[in-house]
Amino acid sequence: MKVICPVCNRLFEAECTPYTTDYNNIKYYFDTEICMLAFLREPDRFAFKCKKNEG
């Protein structure tokens, strides 16, 4: 499955990364450990880009 890193906006295969976290019941995938650590420091800064469509 192709996903986009919420920190660097890079497209990559989710199956190829060990870097994931759950935030507000959404699973986020990161292409590098640096991106994951940046997200964990300021999750609200990056999570807004990935909100689910509701309605």
C-alpha distance matrix in Angstrom:
0.0 3.8 6.4 10.2 12.6 15.3 18.1 17.8 15.5 13.7 10.3 8.4 5.6 5.7 7.0 9.6 11.3 14.0 14.7 13.9 16.5 17.3 19.5 21.1 18.9 15.6 13.2 12.8 10.9 13.1 13.2 16.8 19.2 21.4 18.9 18.5 22.3 22.9 20.8 22.8 26.0 25.5 22.7 24.3 24.3 20.6 19.5 21.2 18.7 16.0 18.2 17.2 19.2 22.0 24.7
3.8 0.0 3.8 7.0 10.0 12.8 15.4 14.6 12.1 10.2 6.6 5.5 4.6 6.0 8.6 9.9 11.2 14.4 14.4 13.9 16.5 17.6 19.2 21.0 19.5 15.8 13.6 12.2 10.1 11.5 11.2 15.0 17.9 19.5 16.8 17.1 20.9 20.9 19.1 21.6 24.5 23.7 21.2 22.6 22.2 18.3 17.8 19.2 16.3 14.2 16.9 16.5 18.4 21.6 24.4
6.4 3.8 0.0 3.8 6.6 9.1 11.9 11.7 9.2 8.2 5.7 5.7 6.2 5.9 9.6 10.6 10.6 13.4 12.4 11.6 13.7 14.7 16.0 17.9 16.8 13.0 10.9 8.9 7.2 8.7 9.3 13.0 15.7 16.9 13.8 14.0 17.8 17.6 15.6 18.1 21.0 20.0 17.4 18.8 18.4 14.6 14.0 15.6 12.8 10.8 13.8 14.0 16.3 19.6 22.7
10.2 7.0 3.8 0.0 3.8 6.1 8.7 8.2 5.5 5.3 4.4 6.3 8.6 8.7 12.4 12.5 11.8 14.4 12.6 12.1 13.9 15.1 15.7 17.7 17.4 13.6 11.9 9.0 7.5 7.8 8.4 11.8 14.5 14.9 11.5 12.5 16.0 15.1 13.4 16.5 18.8 17.6 15.4 16.6 15.5 11.8 12.0 13.5 10.3 9.3 12.9 14.0 16.3 19.8 23.0
12.6 10.0 6.6 3.8 0.0 3.8 5.5 5.7 4.9 5.4 6.6 7.7 10.0 9.4 13.0 12.4 10.6 12.7 10.2 10.1 11.7 13.5 14.0 16.5 16.8 13.3 11.3 7.7 6.1 4.9 6.2 8.8 11.1 11.2 7.8 8.9 12.3 11.4 9.9 13.1 15.3 14.5 12.6 14.4 13.2 9.6 10.5 12.7 10.2 9.6 13.3 15.2 18.0 21.2 24.7
15.3 12.8 9.1 6.1 3.8 0.0 3.8 6.0 5.5 8.0 9.7 11.4 13.6 12.5 16.1 16.0 13.8 15.2 12.1 11.2 11.6 12.7 12.1 14.3 15.3 12.0 11.1 7.6 7.8 7.2 9.4 11.2 12.7 12.0 8.2 9.1 11.8 10.1 8.0 11.5 13.3 11.6 9.7 10.9 9.6 5.9 7.0 9.0 6.8 7.0 10.6 13.2 16.0 19.1 22.6
18.1 15.4 11.9 8.7 5.5 3.8 0.0 3.8 5.8 8.2 11.1 12.7 15.3 14.5 17.9 16.9 14.4 15.6 12.3 12.3 12.8 14.6 13.9 16.5 18.0 15.0 13.8 10.1 9.7 7.7 9.2 9.7 10.9 9.3 5.7 7.8 9.8 7.4 6.7 10.4 11.5 10.2 9.6 11.2 9.0 6.2 8.9 11.0 9.3 10.4 13.8 16.8 19.5 22.5 26.0
17.8 14.6 11.7 8.2 5.7 6.0 3.8 0.0 3.8 5.5 9.1 11.1 14.4 14.6 17.8 16.4 14.5 16.4 13.6 14.3 15.6 17.7 17.4 20.0 21.1 17.9 16.4 12.6 11.3 8.7 8.6 9.5 11.7 10.0 7.0 10.1 12.1 10.0 10.2 13.8 14.7 13.7 13.4 14.8 12.2 9.6 12.3 13.8 11.3 12.6 16.3 18.9 21.3 24.6 27.9
15.5 12.1 9.2 5.5 4.9 5.5 5.8 3.8 0.0 3.8 6.6 9.6 12.9 13.4 16.9 16.1 14.8 17.2 14.8 14.9 16.3 17.8 17.6 19.7 20.4 16.9 15.6 12.1 11.0 9.5 9.5 11.7 14.3 13.3 10.0 12.4 15.0 13.1 12.3 16.0 17.3 15.8 14.6 15.5 13.3 10.1 12.0 12.9 9.7 10.6 14.4 16.6 18.6 22.1 25.3
13.7 10.2 8.2 5.3 5.4 8.0 8.2 5.5 3.8 0.0 3.8 6.5 10.1 11.4 14.6 13.3 12.6 15.6 13.9 14.7 16.8 18.8 19.3 21.7 22.0 18.3 16.3 12.9 10.7 8.9 7.6 10.2 13.5 13.1 10.4 12.9 15.8 14.6 14.2 17.6 19.2 18.4 17.2 18.6 16.6 13.3 14.9 16.3 13.0 13.3 17.1 18.7 20.9 24.4 27.6
10.3 6.6 5.7 4.4 6.6 9.7 11.1 9.1 6.6 3.8 0.0 3.8 7.2 9.2 12.3 11.6 11.8 15.2 14.1 14.6 17.1 18.8 19.8 22.0 21.6 17.8 15.7 12.8 10.4 9.7 8.4 11.9 15.3 15.7 13.0 14.7 18.1 17.4 16.4 19.6 21.7 20.9 19.1 20.5 19.0 15.4 16.2 17.5 14.2 13.5 17.1 18.0 19.9 23.6 26.5
8.4 5.5 5.7 6.3 7.7 11.4 12.7 11.1 9.6 6.5 3.8 0.0 3.8 6.3 8.8 7.8 8.7 12.3 12.1 13.0 16.0 18.1 19.8 22.3 21.4 17.8 15.0 12.4 9.3 8.8 6.9 10.6 14.0 15.3 13.1 14.2 17.7 17.8 17.0 19.6 22.2 21.9 20.0 22.0 20.9 17.2 17.8 19.6 16.6 15.4 18.8 19.5 21.7 25.2 28.2
5.6 4.6 6.2 8.6 10.0 13.6 15.3 14.4 12.9 10.1 7.2 3.8 0.0 3.8 5.4 5.5 7.4 11.0 11.7 12.3 15.6 17.5 19.8 22.2 20.7 17.3 14.2 12.4 9.2 9.8 8.5 12.1 15.0 17.1 15.1 15.4 19.0 19.8 18.5 20.6 23.6 23.6 21.4 23.5 23.0 19.3 19.2 21.3 18.6 16.7 19.7 19.8 22.1 25.3 28.3
5.7 6.0 5.9 8.7 9.4 12.5 14.5 14.6 13.4 11.4 9.2 6.3 3.8 0.0 3.8 5.4 5.8 8.6 9.1 9.0 12.2 14.0 16.5 19.0 17.3 14.1 10.8 9.4 6.4 8.1 8.2 11.5 13.7 16.1 14.0 13.4 17.1 18.2 16.5 18.2 21.5 21.5 19.1 21.4 21.4 17.7 17.1 19.6 17.5 15.1 17.8 17.9 20.7 23.5 26.7
7.0 8.6 9.6 12.4 13.0 16.1 17.9 17.8 16.9 14.6 12.3 8.8 5.4 3.8 0.0 3.8 5.8 8.0 10.1 10.5 13.9 15.9 18.9 21.4 19.4 16.5 13.0 12.3 9.4 10.8 10.4 13.1 14.9 17.9 16.5 15.5 19.1 20.7 19.2 20.4 23.8 24.4 22.0 24.5 24.7 21.2 20.5 23.2 21.2 18.7 21.3 21.0 23.8 26.5 29.5
9.6 9.9 10.6 12.5 12.4 16.0 16.9 16.4 16.1 13.3 11.6 7.8 5.5 5.4 3.8 0.0 3.8 6.9 9.2 10.9 14.7 17.3 20.2 23.1 21.6 18.6 15.0 13.4 9.9 9.9 8.3 10.5 12.7 15.7 14.8 14.4 17.7 19.4 18.6 20.0 23.1 23.9 22.1 24.9 24.6 21.1 21.2 24.0 21.8 19.9 22.9 23.1 26.0 28.9 32.1
11.3 11.2 10.6 11.8 10.6 13.8 14.4 14.5 14.8 12.6 11.8 8.7 7.4 5.8 5.8 3.8 0.0 3.8 5.4 7.7 11.4 14.5 17.3 20.5 19.4 16.6 12.9 11.0 7.4 7.0 6.1 7.7 9.3 12.5 11.7 10.8 14.0 16.0 15.3 16.3 19.5 20.5 18.8 21.9 21.7 18.4 18.6 21.7 20.0 18.2 21.2 21.9 25.1 27.8 31.3
14.0 14.4 13.4 14.4 12.7 15.2 15.6 16.4 17.2 15.6 15.2 12.3 11.0 8.6 8.0 6.9 3.8 0.0 3.8 6.3 9.8 13.1 16.2 19.6 18.4 16.2 12.5 11.1 8.3 8.2 8.4 8.6 8.6 12.3 12.1 10.2 12.9 15.5 14.8 15.0 18.2 19.8 18.2 21.6 21.9 19.0 19.0 22.4 21.3 19.4 22.0 22.8 26.3 28.7 32.2
14.7 14.4 12.4 12.6 10.2 12.1 12.3 13.6 14.8 13.9 14.1 12.1 11.7 9.1 10.1 9.2 5.4 3.8 0.0 3.8 7.1 10.7 13.3 16.9 16.3 14.0 10.6 8.5 6.1 5.3 6.9 6.8 6.2 9.5 8.8 6.5 9.4 11.9 11.0 11.3 14.6 16.0 14.5 17.9 18.1 15.4 15.5 19.1 18.2 16.6 19.3 20.6 24.1 26.6 30.2
13.9 13.9 11.6 12.1 10.1 11.2 12.3 14.3 14.9 14.7 14.6 13.0 12.3 9.0 10.5 10.9 7.7 6.3 3.8 0.0 3.8 7.1 9.9 13.4 12.6 10.4 6.9 5.5 4.6 6.1 9.0 9.7 9.2 11.8 10.1 7.2 10.3 12.3 10.3 10.4 14.1 15.0 12.7 15.8 16.7 13.9 13.2 16.8 16.3 14.2 16.4 17.5 21.1 23.3 26.9
16.5 16.5 13.7 13.9 11.7 11.6 12.8 15.6 16.3 16.8 17.1 16.0 15.6 12.2 13.9 14.7 11.4 9.8 7.1 3.8 0.0 3.8 6.5 10.1 9.7 8.3 5.8 5.4 6.9 8.6 12.0 12.4 11.2 13.2 11.3 7.9 10.1 11.9 9.2 8.5 12.3 13.0 10.3 13.4 15.0 12.7 11.5 15.2 15.5 13.4 14.9 16.2 20.0 21.7 25.4
17.3 17.6 14.7 15.1 13.5 12.7 14.6 17.7 17.8 18.8 18.8 18.1 17.5 14.0 15.9 17.3 14.5 13.1 10.7 7.1 3.8 0.0 3.8 6.7 6.0 5.4 4.4 6.1 9.0 11.4 15.1 15.9 14.9 16.5 14.2 11.0 13.0 14.2 10.9 10.1 13.7 13.6 10.4 12.6 15.0 12.9 10.7 14.0 14.9 12.4 13.0 13.9 17.7 18.9 22.5
19.5 19.2 16.0 15.7 14.0 12.1 13.9 17.4 17.6 19.3 19.8 19.8 19.8 16.5 18.9 20.2 17.3 16.2 13.3 9.9 6.5 3.8 0.0 3.8 5.4 5.4 6.5 7.4 10.9 12.9 16.7 17.4 16.4 17.2 14.6 11.8 13.3 13.6 9.9 9.2 12.2 11.3 7.8 9.4 12.2 10.8 8.1 11.3 12.9 10.9 10.9 12.5 16.2 17.2 20.8
21.1 21.0 17.9 17.7 16.5 14.3 16.5 20.0 19.7 21.7 22.0 22.3 22.2 19.0 21.4 23.1 20.5 19.6 16.9 13.4 10.1 6.7 3.8 0.0 3.8 5.5 8.4 10.1 13.8 16.2 20.0 20.9 20.1 20.8 18.0 15.5 16.8 16.8 13.0 12.5 14.9 13.4 9.9 10.1 13.4 12.4 9.0 11.0 13.3 11.2 9.8 10.9 14.2 14.5 18.0
18.9 19.5 16.8 17.4 16.8 15.3 18.0 21.1 20.4 22.0 21.6 21.4 20.7 17.3 19.4 21.6 19.4 18.4 16.3 12.6 9.7 6.0 5.4 3.8 0.0 3.8 6.7 9.6 13.2 16.2 19.8 21.2 20.6 21.9 19.1 16.4 18.3 18.8 15.1 14.6 17.6 16.5 12.8 13.5 16.5 14.8 11.3 13.4 15.0 12.0 10.8 10.7 14.1 14.3 17.6
15.6 15.8 13.0 13.6 13.3 12.0 15.0 17.9 16.9 18.3 17.8 17.8 17.3 14.1 16.5 18.6 16.6 16.2 14.0 10.4 8.3 5.4 5.4 5.5 3.8 0.0 3.8 6.4 9.9 13.1 16.6 18.4 18.3 19.5 16.5 14.2 16.7 16.9 13.2 13.6 16.8 15.5 11.7 12.6 14.9 12.5 9.2 11.5 12.2 9.0 8.7 8.7 12.4 13.7 17.2
13.2 13.6 10.9 11.9 11.3 11.1 13.8 16.4 15.6 16.3 15.7 15.0 14.2 10.8 13.0 15.0 12.9 12.5 10.6 6.9 5.8 4.4 6.5 8.4 6.7 3.8 0.0 3.8 6.7 10.2 13.5 15.4 15.4 17.1 14.4 11.9 14.8 15.6 12.3 12.7 16.3 15.7 12.2 14.0 15.8 12.9 10.5 13.4 13.3 10.2 11.1 11.4 15.1 16.8 20.4
12.8 12.2 8.9 9.0 7.7 7.6 10.1 12.6 12.1 12.9 12.8 12.4 12.4 9.4 12.3 13.4 11.0 11.1 8.5 5.5 5.4 6.1 7.4 10.1 9.6 6.4 3.8 0.0 3.8 6.7 10.3 12.1 12.5 13.9 10.8 8.8 12.1 12.5 9.4 10.7 14.1 13.5 10.4 12.5 13.5 10.2 8.7 11.9 11.3 8.8 10.9 12.1 15.8 18.1 21.7
10.9 10.1 7.2 7.5 6.1 7.8 9.7 11.3 11.0 10.7 10.4 9.3 9.2 6.4 9.4 9.9 7.4 8.3 6.1 4.6 6.9 9.0 10.9 13.8 13.2 9.9 6.7 3.8 0.0 3.8 6.8 9.1 10.3 12.1 9.4 7.9 11.7 12.5 10.3 11.9 15.2 15.2 12.7 15.2 15.4 12.0 11.5 14.6 13.2 11.1 13.9 15.0 18.4 21.0 24.6
13.1 11.5 8.7 7.8 4.9 7.2 7.7 8.7 9.5 8.9 9.7 8.8 9.8 8.1 10.8 9.9 7.0 8.2 5.3 6.1 8.6 11.4 12.9 16.2 16.2 13.1 10.2 6.7 3.8 0.0 3.8 5.6 7.1 8.6 6.0 5.6 9.4 10.1 8.9 11.0 13.8 14.2 12.5 15.3 14.8 11.6 12.3 15.4 13.8 12.7 15.9 17.6 20.9 23.8 27.4
13.2 11.2 9.3 8.4 6.2 9.4 9.2 8.6 9.5 7.6 8.4 6.9 8.5 8.2 10.4 8.3 6.1 8.4 6.9 9.0 12.0 15.1 16.7 20.0 19.8 16.6 13.5 10.3 6.8 3.8 0.0 3.8 7.1 8.6 7.0 8.0 11.2 11.9 11.8 14.0 16.4 17.0 15.8 18.5 17.5 14.3 15.5 18.3 16.2 15.4 18.9 20.5 23.5 26.6 30.1
16.8 15.0 13.0 11.8 8.8 11.2 9.7 9.5 11.7 10.2 11.9 10.6 12.1 11.5 13.1 10.5 7.7 8.6 6.8 9.7 12.4 15.9 17.4 20.9 21.2 18.4 15.4 12.1 9.1 5.6 3.8 0.0 3.8 5.3 5.3 6.6 8.8 10.1 11.0 12.7 14.7 16.0 15.6 18.7 17.5 14.9 16.6 19.6 18.0 17.7 21.0 23.0 26.2 29.2 32.8
19.2 17.9 15.7 14.5 11.1 12.7 10.9 11.7 14.3 13.5 15.3 14.0 15.0 13.7 14.9 12.7 9.3 8.6 6.2 9.2 11.2 14.9 16.4 20.1 20.6 18.3 15.4 12.5 10.3 7.1 7.1 3.8 0.0 3.8 5.4 5.0 6.2 8.6 9.8 10.5 12.4 14.5 14.4 17.9 17.2 15.1 16.7 20.1 19.2 18.8 21.8 24.0 27.4 30.1 33.8
21.4 19.5 16.9 14.9 11.2 12.0 9.3 10.0 13.3 13.1 15.7 15.3 17.1 16.1 17.9 15.7 12.5 12.3 9.5 11.8 13.2 16.5 17.2 20.8 21.9 19.5 17.1 13.9 12.1 8.6 8.6 5.3 3.8 0.0 3.8 5.5 5.2 6.2 8.7 9.9 10.8 12.6 13.4 16.6 15.2 13.7 16.0 19.1 18.2 18.6 21.7 24.3 27.6 30.3 34.0
18.9 16.8 13.8 11.5 7.8 8.2 5.7 7.0 10.0 10.4 13.0 13.1 15.1 14.0 16.5 14.8 11.7 12.1 8.8 10.1 11.3 14.2 14.6 18.0 19.1 16.5 14.4 10.8 9.4 6.0 7.0 5.3 5.4 3.8 0.0 3.8 5.5 5.1 6.2 8.7 10.0 10.9 10.9 13.9 12.4 10.3 12.6 15.5 14.4 14.8 18.0 20.6 23.8 26.6 30.3
18.5 17.1 14.0 12.5 8.9 9.1 7.8 10.1 12.4 12.9 14.7 14.2 15.4 13.4 15.5 14.4 10.8 10.2 6.5 7.2 7.9 11.0 11.8 15.5 16.4 14.2 11.9 8.8 7.9 5.6 8.0 6.6 5.0 5.5 3.8 0.0 3.8 5.4 5.1 6.2 8.7 10.1 9.5 13.0 12.6 10.5 11.9 15.4 14.9 14.6 17.3 19.7 23.2 25.7 29.4
22.3 20.9 17.8 16.0 12.3 11.8 9.8 12.1 15.0 15.8 18.1 17.7 19.0 17.1 19.1 17.7 14.0 12.9 9.4 10.3 10.1 13.0 13.3 16.8 18.3 16.7 14.8 12.1 11.7 9.4 11.2 8.8 6.2 5.2 5.5 3.8 0.0 3.8 5.4 5.0 6.3 8.8 9.6 13.1 12.7 11.7 13.5 16.9 17.0 17.1 19.6 22.3 25.8 28.1 31.8
22.9 20.9 17.6 15.1 11.4 10.1 7.4 10.0 13.1 14.6 17.4 17.8 19.8 18.2 20.7 19.4 16.0 15.5 11.9 12.3 11.9 14.2 13.6 16.8 18.8 16.9 15.6 12.5 12.5 10.1 11.9 10.1 8.6 6.2 5.1 5.4 3.8 0.0 3.8 5.5 5.3 6.5 7.9 10.9 9.6 9.0 11.6 14.5 14.6 15.5 18.0 21.2 24.4 26.7 30.4
20.8 19.1 15.6 13.4 9.9 8.0 6.7 10.2 12.3 14.2 16.4 17.0 18.5 16.5 19.2 18.6 15.3 14.8 11.0 10.3 9.2 10.9 9.9 13.0 15.1 13.2 12.3 9.4 10.3 8.9 11.8 11.0 9.8 8.7 6.2 5.1 5.4 3.8 0.0 3.8 5.5 5.3 4.8 8.2 7.7 6.5 8.2 11.5 11.9 12.3 14.6 17.6 21.0 23.2 26.9
22.8 21.6 18.1 16.5 13.1 11.5 10.4 13.8 16.0 17.6 19.6 19.6 20.6 18.2 20.4 20.0 16.3 15.0 11.3 10.4 8.5 10.1 9.2 12.5 14.6 13.6 12.7 10.7 11.9 11.0 14.0 12.7 10.5 9.9 8.7 6.2 5.0 5.5 3.8 0.0 3.8 5.6 5.4 9.2 9.9 9.5 10.3 13.8 14.9 14.9 16.5 19.3 22.9 24.6 28.3
26.0 24.5 21.0 18.8 15.3 13.3 11.5 14.7 17.3 19.2 21.7 22.2 23.6 21.5 23.8 23.1 19.5 18.2 14.6 14.1 12.3 13.7 12.2 14.9 17.6 16.8 16.3 14.1 15.2 13.8 16.4 14.7 12.4 10.8 10.0 8.7 6.3 5.3 5.5 3.8 0.0 3.8 6.3 9.2 9.2 10.1 11.8 14.6 16.0 16.8 18.4 21.6 24.8 26.6 30.2
25.5 23.7 20.0 17.6 14.5 11.6 10.2 13.7 15.8 18.4 20.9 21.9 23.6 21.5 24.4 23.9 20.5 19.8 16.0 15.0 13.0 13.6 11.3 13.4 16.5 15.5 15.7 13.5 15.2 14.2 17.0 16.0 14.5 12.6 10.9 10.1 8.8 6.5 5.3 5.6 3.8 0.0 3.8 5.7 5.6 7.2 8.9 11.3 13.0 14.2 15.5 19.0 22.0 23.7 27.2
22.7 21.2 17.4 15.4 12.6 9.7 9.6 13.4 14.6 17.2 19.1 20.0 21.4 19.1 22.0 22.1 18.8 18.2 14.5 12.7 10.3 10.4 7.8 9.9 12.8 11.7 12.2 10.4 12.7 12.5 15.8 15.6 14.4 13.4 10.9 9.5 9.6 7.9 4.8 5.4 6.3 3.8 0.0 3.8 5.4 5.5 5.8 8.8 10.6 11.1 12.2 15.4 18.6 20.3 23.9
24.3 22.6 18.8 16.6 14.4 10.9 11.2 14.8 15.5 18.6 20.5 22.0 23.5 21.4 24.5 24.9 21.9 21.6 17.9 15.8 13.4 12.6 9.4 10.1 13.5 12.6 14.0 12.5 15.2 15.3 18.5 18.7 17.9 16.6 13.9 13.0 13.1 10.9 8.2 9.2 9.2 5.7 3.8 0.0 3.8 5.4 5.1 6.5 9.3 10.4 10.8 14.3 17.0 18.4 21.8
24.3 22.2 18.4 15.5 13.2 9.6 9.0 12.2 13.3 16.6 19.0 20.9 23.0 21.4 24.7 24.6 21.7 21.9 18.1 16.7 15.0 15.0 12.2 13.4 16.5 14.9 15.8 13.5 15.4 14.8 17.5 17.5 17.2 15.2 12.4 12.6 12.7 9.6 7.7 9.9 9.2 5.6 5.4 3.8 0.0 3.8 6.1 6.7 8.5 10.7 11.9 15.7 18.1 20.1 23.4
20.6 18.3 14.6 11.8 9.6 5.9 6.2 9.6 10.1 13.3 15.4 17.2 19.3 17.7 21.2 21.1 18.4 19.0 15.4 13.9 12.7 12.9 10.8 12.4 14.8 12.5 12.9 10.2 12.0 11.6 14.3 14.9 15.1 13.7 10.3 10.5 11.7 9.0 6.5 9.5 10.1 7.2 5.5 5.4 3.8 0.0 3.8 5.6 6.0 7.7 9.9 13.4 16.2 18.6 22.1
19.5 17.8 14.0 12.0 10.5 7.0 8.9 12.3 12.0 14.9 16.2 17.8 19.2 17.1 20.5 21.2 18.6 19.0 15.5 13.2 11.5 10.7 8.1 9.0 11.3 9.2 10.5 8.7 11.5 12.3 15.5 16.6 16.7 16.0 12.6 11.9 13.5 11.6 8.2 10.3 11.8 8.9 5.8 5.1 6.1 3.8 0.0 3.8 5.4 5.5 6.7 10.2 13.2 15.3 18.9
21.2 19.2 15.6 13.5 12.7 9.0 11.0 13.8 12.9 16.3 17.5 19.6 21.3 19.6 23.2 24.0 21.7 22.4 19.1 16.8 15.2 14.0 11.3 11.0 13.4 11.5 13.4 11.9 14.6 15.4 18.3 19.6 20.1 19.1 15.5 15.4 16.9 14.5 11.5 13.8 14.6 11.3 8.8 6.5 6.7 5.6 3.8 0.0 3.8 5.4 5.6 9.3 11.4 13.5 16.8
18.7 16.3 12.8 10.3 10.2 6.8 9.3 11.3 9.7 13.0 14.2 16.6 18.6 17.5 21.2 21.8 20.0 21.3 18.2 16.3 15.5 14.9 12.9 13.3 15.0 12.2 13.3 11.3 13.2 13.8 16.2 18.0 19.2 18.2 14.4 14.9 17.0 14.6 11.9 14.9 16.0 13.0 10.6 9.3 8.5 6.0 5.4 3.8 0.0 3.8 6.0 9.3 11.2 14.1 17.4
16.0 14.2 10.8 9.3 9.6 7.0 10.4 12.6 10.6 13.3 13.5 15.4 16.7 15.1 18.7 19.9 18.2 19.4 16.6 14.2 13.4 12.4 10.9 11.2 12.0 9.0 10.2 8.8 11.1 12.7 15.4 17.7 18.8 18.6 14.8 14.6 17.1 15.5 12.3 14.9 16.8 14.2 11.1 10.4 10.7 7.7 5.5 5.4 3.8 0.0 3.8 6.4 9.1 12.1 15.6
18.2 16.9 13.8 12.9 13.3 10.6 13.8 16.3 14.4 17.1 17.1 18.8 19.7 17.8 21.3 22.9 21.2 22.0 19.3 16.4 14.9 13.0 10.9 9.8 10.8 8.7 11.1 10.9 13.9 15.9 18.9 21.0 21.8 21.7 18.0 17.3 19.6 18.0 14.6 16.5 18.4 15.5 12.2 10.8 11.9 9.9 6.7 5.6 6.0 3.8 0.0 3.8 6.5 8.8 12.4
17.2 16.5 14.0 14.0 15.2 13.2 16.8 18.9 16.6 18.7 18.0 19.5 19.8 17.9 21.0 23.1 21.9 22.8 20.6 17.5 16.2 13.9 12.5 10.9 10.7 8.7 11.4 12.1 15.0 17.6 20.5 23.0 24.0 24.3 20.6 19.7 22.3 21.2 17.6 19.3 21.6 19.0 15.4 14.3 15.7 13.4 10.2 9.3 9.3 6.4 3.8 0.0 3.8 6.2 9.8
19.2 18.4 16.3 16.3 18.0 16.0 19.5 21.3 18.6 20.9 19.9 21.7 22.1 20.7 23.8 26.0 25.1 26.3 24.1 21.1 20.0 17.7 16.2 14.2 14.1 12.4 15.1 15.8 18.4 20.9 23.5 26.2 27.4 27.6 23.8 23.2 25.8 24.4 21.0 22.9 24.8 22.0 18.6 17.0 18.1 16.2 13.2 11.4 11.2 9.1 6.5 3.8 0.0 3.8 6.8
22.0 21.6 19.6 19.8 21.2 19.1 22.5 24.6 22.1 24.4 23.6 25.2 25.3 23.5 26.5 28.9 27.8 28.7 26.6 23.3 21.7 18.9 17.2 14.5 14.3 13.7 16.8 18.1 21.0 23.8 26.6 29.2 30.1 30.3 26.6 25.7 28.1 26.7 23.2 24.6 26.6 23.7 20.3 18.4 20.1 18.6 15.3 13.5 14.1 12.1 8.8 6.2 3.8 0.0 3.7
24.7 24.4 22.7 23.0 24.7 22.6 26.0 27.9 25.3 27.6 26.5 28.2 28.3 26.7 29.5 32.1 31.3 32.2 30.2 26.9 25.4 22.5 20.8 18.0 17.6 17.2 20.4 21.7 24.6 27.4 30.1 32.8 33.8 34.0 30.3 29.4 31.8 30.4 26.9 28.3 30.2 27.2 23.9 21.8 23.4 22.1 18.9 16.8 17.4 15.6 12.4 9.8 6.8 3.7 0.0
